[in-house]
Amino acid sequence: MNLPWKQKAQCWGKTTSPSTDFWYPEDDDPNRINKIKIAKSYCAICPVMSECLDYAIKNDEEYGIWGGMTRRERRKHKRKKDYDDKGQISGLV
């Protein structure tokens, strides 16, 4: 899988990035909400956040935080049909 944008991501291969625990918190983890907040804080400053979210939605990523959204948030976003006819996310800057 060749995703050139991924190398620019805040979460990818950086020693300052949180462990995968933060990107893939378990549903029964008592620290789940805090882990999600930490992951989303990295996403908020990520230069490829929209590419990441676009990839996750188009590929039906089932797990983890992608593009600043949990799987539930991505499903809701997709149901709203926020994609234009080219398959790009509309309304995101």
N, C-alpha and C positions, 0 to 999 in steps of 0.2 A: 504494500500500500504506500504510494508516494503522495505525501501531503506536504508540499513545500512550505505552506503557511505554518505548519505545526512547529517548525524550528524557531519561529519568531514568538511562539506562545510563552506566556509567563510561567506556565506549568511544565514546560517540556525541557527536561534534562538540566535543570538549574539546581545547584546545591542550595540555593536560598528558598526554593519552592517547598511547600509542605509535602509530606509523604502522601502516598496514594490513599491513605486513610481519609484524607480531606476531600479527595476527588470522588471517592467511591464509599461514602459512609453507609454502614449497614442500617437497615430500618429499625432494628432493635437496640442500636447503640445509644446509651444515655447521653452521649455528647454529640449526637447527630446534628442538632440545630447549630451548635457552635462550629462544628466542622464545615457545615454548609456555608455559614457566614464567612469563615476564613477563605474557603475556596472561591466564593463569589467576590471577595475583596481582591483577589488576584485577577479574576476575570474582568473586574471593573476597570483595571488599568492595562489590560492586555490589548496590544495593537491588532490582534487578529480575532477578537472576540466574535465578530459577526461571521467570519469564515468558519469558526469553530461551531457556532450555533447552527449555521446553515448545513454543515457536514452532519452534525448529530441528527437534525430533523430529517434530512434527505435519506440518511442511512438507518433511520429508526433505532438510534442508539438507546438501548434499554436501561443502561446503568450509568451512574456518575453525573457529575456536574460538567456540562459542556456549554460554552458560550454564556456562562453566568446563569444557567437554568438547570433545575432538577428535571428528572424525567417527567414528573407530573406537570411542571410548568411548560416543558416542551410539547407535551401532548395537547395541553390547553391552547398553546400558541398555534400549533398546527391545525387544530380544529377550527380556530378562528379564520382559517384560510388567509393567513397573512402573506401568502406567497403569490407573486404575480405570475403571469403566463410564461415567464422565462425561468421560473423555479427559484427566483431570488426572493429573499425576505424583503417585504415592503415595509416601510415605516421605520427602519432601523438606520441609524447614522453611523 
